Amino acid sequence: MSIEWWILIAALAQFINAVVAILDKYIVSDEQALPRPFVYAFYSCLITGFWVIIYFIGFLPGLSLFGVPKFSNVQSPTIEIVALSFLSAYTFFMALVSMYDGLKRSSASTVMPIIGAVSGVSAFVMNHLFLGVRLSENFIWGVLLLSVGTLLIAQSLPKRGEFVHIIHSGIFFALHYISMKGLFNATSFDDGFFWSRIGFVLFALSLLMVPAYWDKIKEQTTQTTKKTGVIVVMTKVLAGIAAFMLLKATAAGDVAVVQSTDGLKFVFIIIIATVFSAWIPESASEQESRPNQIIQKLLSIAVIVIGFFILFT
């Protein structure tokens, strides 16, 4: 049984995303923090875009061997690169708005697993339709089991209004990673990652040109405390590290498989919530002690583990 290095990178990224998910739940659930999903999504895009600073680290000798991107690999963008960069920013922003709206209305244990399952299945279909990729039978069964295992973690089904936002978020996350994979196929990783981050910043700043958006962002920003601002920045830095790792895995491997590793995030969330329950804020804690819920979680974890085993055989 051999394990592809990009799957391991994706798995590690999902551990970081588990920490981010807990922090996100706290931020959007606390009315004193940052209650408006639109504003939080705006800052998420803006901070994600500033990850171009990683290219300055590439000037240090030897770091390029560890996959750190370099400015020397960045070229003048074509219209295709520009279009895909802005498409990746738009789809990411729309996915975040719907996800944060879902987290504000419902529990993370309901919202996040369904988003992960929808994203995994959608990426699988789009991978075939848009990129013409065909997976082996083992990979197909592995992806399906990972998606089913992810869906089983959901403690309850959302209400009709929430369901629309959750499905929308899952589909647009898949579109985001498909557009990023298309971007990497059209150019190199270093070049594609750079212009996608520029696209994130320009897209976020363009929202400020709409008066209603400007007023909403300005009002919410002035109400945010310094403590919350620190938590938001720290969360987005961690999210940026995880996103970079997932994009590395996406560029090197299969986008549908990378998206399906989302199920691991919920395994890590359960572990983190159990081990560090005393330190996790109540608004972000979702411990469940009922026997049927514990059995459901154990079953979902078993399905996810089997899915990974099939992927590696």
C-alpha positions in Angstrom: 0.0 0.0 0.0 1.6 3.3 -1.1 0.4 6.7 0.0 0.8 9.6 -2.4 2.6 12.6 -0.8 -0.1 15.0 -2.0 -2.8 13.1 -0.1 -0.7 13.4 3.1 -0.3 17.1 2.5 -4.1 17.4 2.1 -4.7 15.4 5.3 -2.4 17.7 7.3 -4.2 20.7 5.8 -7.5 19.3 7.0 -6.1 19.2 10.6 -5.4 22.9 10.3 -8.8 23.5 8.8 -10.3 21.7 11.8 -8.8 24.3 14.1 -10.0 27.1 11.7 -13.6 25.7 11.7 -13.8 25.9 15.5 -12.5 29.5 15.4 -14.9 30.4 12.6 -17.8 29.0 14.5 -16.9 31.2 17.5 -16.5 34.3 15.4 -19.8 34.0 13.5 -21.7 32.9 16.5 -20.6 35.6 18.9 -22.6 38.9 18.3 -19.7 40.8 19.9 -17.3 39.3 17.4 -18.1 39.6 13.7 -21.7 38.7 13.1 -22.2 39.5 9.5 -21.1 36.6 7.2 -20.6 39.1 4.2 -18.1 41.2 6.1 -16.2 38.2 7.5 -16.0 36.7 3.9 -14.7 40.1 2.7 -11.8 40.1 5.2 -11.2 36.4 4.5 -10.7 37.1 0.8 -8.6 40.2 1.5 -6.2 38.4 4.0 -6.0 35.3 1.8 -4.9 37.6 -1.1 -2.0 38.9 0.9 -0.4 35.5 0.9 1.7 36.8 -2.0 4.2 37.6 0.8 5.3 34.0 0.7 7.1 34.8 -2.5 9.6 37.0 -0.6 10.4 33.9 1.5 11.4 32.2 -1.7 14.4 34.5 -2.0 16.0 32.6 0.9 18.4 29.9 -0.4 17.2 26.3 -0.4 13.5 27.0 0.5 12.4 26.4 -3.1 13.3 22.7 -2.6 10.4 22.6 0.0 7.9 24.0 -2.5 8.1 27.6 -1.6 7.1 29.6 -4.7 9.5 32.0 -6.3 9.0 35.4 -8.1 11.3 34.2 -10.9 8.6 31.7 -11.9 5.9 34.4 -12.2 5.1 35.6 -15.8 2.9 38.2 -17.4 -0.7 36.9 -17.2 -2.8 36.0 -20.3 -6.5 36.7 -20.5 -7.1 33.1 -19.5 -5.0 33.4 -16.4 -6.8 36.7 -15.4 -10.2 35.1 -16.0 -9.5 32.0 -14.0 -7.9 34.1 -11.2 -11.0 36.2 -10.8 -13.3 33.2 -11.1 -11.4 31.5 -8.3 -11.8 34.6 -6.1 -15.5 35.0 -6.9 -16.4 31.4 -6.3 -14.4 31.4 -3.0 -16.1 34.5 -1.8 -19.6 33.2 -2.6 -18.8 29.9 -0.9 -17.6 31.6 2.2 -20.7 33.9 2.5 -23.0 30.9 2.3 -20.9 28.9 4.7 -20.7 31.6 7.3 -24.4 32.3 6.9 -25.1 28.6 7.5 -22.8 28.6 10.6 -24.6 31.6 12.0 -28.0 29.9 11.6 -27.1 26.3 12.6 -24.4 24.2 14.3 -21.1 23.5 12.7 -21.8 19.7 13.1 -24.8 20.1 10.8 -23.4 22.7 8.3 -19.8 21.7 7.7 -20.2 17.9 7.0 -22.9 18.6 4.4 -20.8 21.3 2.7 -17.9 18.8 2.6 -19.9 16.0 1.1 -21.5 18.3 -1.5 -18.1 19.8 -2.4 -16.5 16.3 -2.7 -19.3 14.9 -5.0 -19.5 18.2 -7.0 -15.7 18.3 -7.5 -15.9 14.7 -8.7 -18.5 15.5 -11.4 -16.9 18.8 -12.4 -13.5 17.1 -12.6 -14.9 14.8 -15.3 -17.0 17.4 -17.1 -14.6 20.4 -17.2 -11.1 18.8 -16.9 -11.8 15.5 -18.6 -10.2 13.5 -15.8 -11.1 9.8 -15.4 -10.4 8.1 -12.0 -9.6 4.4 -11.4 -12.4 2.3 -9.9 -10.6 2.3 -6.5 -10.5 6.1 -6.5 -14.2 6.4 -7.4 -15.2 4.1 -4.5 -12.8 5.9 -2.2 -14.2 9.3 -3.1 -17.8 8.1 -2.6 -17.0 6.5 0.8 -15.2 9.7 1.9 -18.2 11.8 0.9 -20.8 9.4 2.5 -18.7 9.3 5.7 -18.5 13.1 5.8 -22.3 13.3 5.3 -22.9 10.8 8.2 -21.2 13.1 10.6 -24.0 15.7 10.3 -26.0 15.5 13.5 -29.2 16.7 11.9 -30.6 17.9 8.6 -30.8 21.7 8.2 -34.0 23.6 7.7 -35.1 24.4 4.1 -33.7 28.0 4.1 -30.4 26.9 5.6 -30.2 23.9 3.2 -30.1 26.2 0.2 -27.1 28.1 1.6 -25.3 24.9 2.5 -25.7 23.3 -0.9 -24.7 26.6 -2.6 -21.5 26.8 -0.5 -20.5 23.2 -1.3 -21.0 23.6 -5.0 -19.1 26.9 -5.0 -16.2 25.5 -3.0 -15.9 22.7 -5.7 -16.0 25.4 -8.4 -13.3 27.3 -6.7 -10.9 24.3 -6.6 -11.8 23.2 -10.1 -11.0 26.7 -11.3 -7.7 26.7 -9.4 -6.9 23.3 -10.9 -7.6 24.7 -14.4 -5.4 27.6 -13.5 -2.5 25.3 -12.6 -3.1 23.3 -15.7 -2.8 26.5 -17.8 0.4 27.6 -16.2 2.8 26.6 -13.3 1.8 26.5 -9.6 4.0 29.5 -8.7 2.5 31.6 -11.5 -1.1 30.5 -10.9 -0.9 30.9 -7.2 0.5 34.4 -7.5 -2.1 35.7 -9.9 -4.9 34.0 -8.0 -3.9 35.9 -4.8 -3.8 39.2 -6.8 -7.3 38.3 -8.0 -8.4 37.8 -4.4 -7.2 41.3 -3.4 -8.6 43.1 -6.4 -12.0 41.3 -6.1 -12.3 42.1 -2.4 -11.3 45.8 -2.9 -13.8 46.1 -5.8 -16.6 45.3 -3.3 -15.8 48.6 -1.6 -16.9 50.5 -4.7 -20.5 49.5 -4.0 -21.9 52.1 -1.5 -24.1 49.6 0.3 -21.2 47.2 0.7 -18.8 50.0 1.8 -21.3 51.1 4.5 -21.8 47.5 5.7 -18.1 46.8 5.9 -17.2 50.1 7.5 -20.0 49.8 10.2 -19.0 46.3 11.2 -15.3 47.0 11.2 -15.7 49.9 13.6 -17.7 47.7 16.0 -15.1 45.0 16.1 -12.9 44.8 19.2 -9.1 44.6 19.0 -9.3 41.1 20.6 -11.7 39.9 17.9 -9.5 41.5 15.2 -6.5 39.5 16.5 -8.5 36.2 16.4 -9.8 36.9 12.9 -6.2 37.6 11.6 -4.9 34.5 13.4 -7.7 32.4 12.0 -7.1 33.6 8.4 -3.4 33.0 8.7 -4.0 29.4 9.6 -6.7 29.2 6.9 -4.1 30.6 4.4 -1.5 27.9 5.4 -4.1 25.2 5.0 -5.3 26.6 1.6 -1.7 26.7 0.3 -1.2 23.1 1.3 -4.5 22.0 -0.3 -3.7 23.9 -3.5 -0.3 22.3 -3.6 -2.1 18.9 -3.3 -4.6 20.0 -5.9 -1.9 21.0 -8.4 0.0 17.7 -7.9 -2.9 15.3 -7.6 -6.6 14.9 -8.3 -9.0 17.7 -7.3 -11.9 15.3 -6.5 -9.7 13.3 -4.1 -8.3 16.4 -2.4 -11.9 17.7 -1.8 -13.0 14.3 -0.5 -10.3 14.5 2.3 -12.6 17.1 3.8 -14.1 14.2 5.9 -10.8 14.0 7.8 -11.5 17.6 9.1 -14.5 16.4 11.1 -12.5 13.5 12.6 -10.0 16.1 13.8 -12.7 18.4 15.1 -14.1 15.6 17.2 -10.7 14.8 18.6 -9.9 18.5 19.3 -13.3 19.1 20.9 -12.8 16.1 23.1 -9.3 16.8 24.2 -9.5 20.6 24.6 -13.2 20.9 25.6 -12.3 22.8 28.8 -10.6 25.6 26.8 -13.0 25.9 23.8 -15.6 28.7 24.1 -19.1 27.5 24.6 -20.3 29.2 21.3 -17.8 27.0 19.4 -18.2 23.8 21.4 -20.6 21.1 20.2 -20.0 18.1 22.4 -22.6 15.4 22.1 -22.9 12.7 24.8 -26.0 10.9 23.6 -25.3 7.2 22.7 -26.9 7.4 19.2 -24.9 10.4 18.3 -21.6 8.8 19.5 -22.4 5.7 17.5 -23.2 7.8 14.4 -19.8 9.6 14.7 -17.9 6.4 15.2 -19.7 4.9 12.1 -18.8 7.9 10.0 -15.2 7.8 11.1 -15.1 4.1 10.2 -16.5 4.9 6.7 -13.9 7.6 6.2 -11.0 5.4 7.2 -12.2 2.7 4.9 -12.5 5.2 2.1 -8.8 6.3 2.6 -7.8 2.6 2.7 -9.4 2.0 -0.7 -7.7 5.1 -2.1 -4.3 3.8 -1.1 -4.8 0.2 -2.5 
